[in-house]
Amino acid sequence: ANSLSFSFSNKYQNLSETMIKIIPVAGLANRMRAIDSALALSWETNQKLEIIWEMDQLMSCRFEDLFKPIKKVKITNSKRLPLIYRKADKRNLNLPHLLRTIKGYEYFSNERSAAFANNKATLEDLVRNKTSVISSYSRFYPNAHPFSAFEPIDRLQDQISDQTKAFDEHTMGIHIRRSDNTKSIENSPLSLFEQAIREELSQNPNASFYLASDCQETKQELREKFGNQITTDMSPVNRNSREDIQRALVELYVLSKTSKVFGSYWSSFSDTACHISGIQNITIRKV
């Protein structure tokens, strides 16, 4: 996956007693990217891995409510992140840093962990410590088989299979990010998605589209304009319950089963859906 792979695979093959603790933060796709990176990093450096999964305002369910267990990975769900895993600042009197120092934990923020992929010194910092704590919402290490370790629980997989059974090579995906993502709203207006749909239909009248979005009005508007050529889940969208997050996961995987995706600018959801199955992500944005 990168130039450091061979040397690290050999040099750190006896580190089975060391551990990486990954704290994935933000929304679903961000968390999946961080975990996928930590998995690759733990495999590369032969370290154990624990996922510290916080159930906060952006993630109102447990890891096991979404995915099957990952082999040889410990999952710890937490309704409130223990102090030792939090970012140290003036508000908590830097106590997390003190606790980590006492325990001998090395802490890697999202910014610091970004150097893992191409900075040998930073990787040396990681493997030198018995326990490393990484807090991230990004992909900080390459994975040769992105998201292959993730398996939706059976009930959700059944929904994914049911919603994609009629898909064919003419089925394309659309992901329109709205909610609080101002960069997506400003750079990926609805008019450009409509233009892309019309262009595809002009070239192929048999084209169909699966629409994933966190905006009900957007879904309704496109359904009114394009009728049955748009398939979407019209259930209310928010992040306030386990069912909402599960529905978002189903949308993510259904989107990944299309032939290509017209995605929103600055959206981890669009990127993740495409990387799950290796399909093309065409970012819709203003020139």
Secondary structure in CASP SS format (residue, H / E / C, confidence):
PFRMAT SS
TARGET T0000
AUTHOR 0000-0000-0000
METHOD secondary structure of the structure
MODEL  1
A C 1.00
N C 1.00
S C 1.00
L C 1.00
S H 1.00
F H 1.00
S H 1.00
F H 1.00
S H 1.00
N H 1.00
K H 1.00
Y C 1.00
Q C 1.00
N C 1.00
L C 1.00
S C 1.00
E C 1.00
T C 1.00
M E 1.00
I E 1.00
K E 1.00
I E 1.00
I E 1.00
P E 1.00
V C 1.00
A C 1.00
G C 1.00
L H 1.00
A H 1.00
N H 1.00
R H 1.00
M H 1.00
R H 1.00
A H 1.00
I H 1.00
D H 1.00
S H 1.00
A H 1.00
L H 1.00
A H 1.00
L H 1.00
S H 1.00
W H 1.00
E H 1.00
T H 1.00
N C 1.00
Q C 1.00
K E 1.00
L E 1.00
E E 1.00
I E 1.00
I E 1.00
W E 1.00
E E 1.00
M C 1.00
D C 1.00
Q C 1.00
L C 1.00
M C 1.00
S C 1.00
C C 1.00
R C 1.00
F H 1.00
E H 1.00
D H 1.00
L C 1.00
F E 1.00
K C 1.00
P C 1.00
I C 1.00
K C 1.00
K C 1.00
V E 1.00
K E 1.00
I E 1.00
T E 1.00
N E 1.00
S E 1.00
K C 1.00
R C 1.00
L C 1.00
P C 1.00
L H 1.00
I H 1.00
Y H 1.00
R C 1.00
K C 1.00
A C 1.00
D C 1.00
K H 1.00
R H 1.00
N H 1.00
L C 1.00
N C 1.00
L H 1.00
P H 1.00
H H 1.00
L H 1.00
L H 1.00
R H 1.00
T H 1.00
I H 1.00
K H 1.00
G C 1.00
Y E 1.00
E E 1.00
Y E 1.00
F E 1.00
S C 1.00
N H 1.00
E H 1.00
R H 1.00
S H 1.00
A C 1.00
A C 1.00
F C 1.00
A C 1.00
N C 1.00
N C 1.00
K H 1.00
A H 1.00
T H 1.00
L H 1.00
E H 1.00
D H 1.00
L H 1.00
V H 1.00
R H 1.00
N C 1.00
K C 1.00
T E 1.00
S E 1.00
V E 1.00
I E 1.00
S E 1.00
S E 1.00
Y C 1.00
S C 1.00
R C 1.00
F C 1.00
Y C 1.00
P C 1.00
N C 1.00
A C 1.00
H C 1.00
P C 1.00
F C 1.00
S C 1.00
A C 1.00
F C 1.00
E C 1.00
P E 1.00
I C 1.00
D H 1.00
R H 1.00
L H 1.00
Q H 1.00
D H 1.00
Q H 1.00
I H 1.00
S H 1.00
D H 1.00
Q H 1.00
T H 1.00
K C 1.00
A C 1.00
F C 1.00
D C 1.00
E C 1.00
H C 1.00
T E 1.00
M E 1.00
G E 1.00
I E 1.00
H E 1.00
I E 1.00
R C 1.00
R C 1.00
S C 1.00
D C 1.00
N C 1.00
T H 1.00
K H 1.00
S H 1.00
I H 1.00
E H 1.00
N H 1.00
S C 1.00
P C 1.00
L H 1.00
S H 1.00
L H 1.00
F H 1.00
E H 1.00
Q H 1.00
A H 1.00
I H 1.00
R H 1.00
E H 1.00
E H 1.00
L H 1.00
S H 1.00
Q H 1.00
N C 1.00
P C 1.00
N C 1.00
A C 1.00
S E 1.00
F E 1.00
Y E 1.00
L E 1.00
A E 1.00
S E 1.00
D C 1.00
C C 1.00
Q H 1.00
E H 1.00
T H 1.00
K H 1.00
Q H 1.00
E H 1.00
L H 1.00
R H 1.00
E H 1.00
K H 1.00
F H 1.00
G H 1.00
N H 1.00
Q H 1.00
I E 1.00
T E 1.00
T E 1.00
D C 1.00
M C 1.00
S C 1.00
P C 1.00
V C 1.00
N C 1.00
R C 1.00
N C 1.00
S C 1.00
R H 1.00
E H 1.00
D H 1.00
I H 1.00
Q H 1.00
R H 1.00
A H 1.00
L H 1.00
V H 1.00
E H 1.00
L H 1.00
Y H 1.00
V H 1.00
L H 1.00
S H 1.00
K C 1.00
T C 1.00
S C 1.00
K E 1.00
V E 1.00
F E 1.00
G E 1.00
S E 1.00
Y C 1.00
W C 1.00
S C 1.00
S H 1.00
F H 1.00
S H 1.00
D H 1.00
T H 1.00
A H 1.00
C H 1.00
H H 1.00
I H 1.00
S H 1.00
G C 1.00
I C 1.00
Q E 1.00
N E 1.00
I E 1.00
T E 1.00
I E 1.00
R C 1.00
K C 1.00
V C 1.00
END
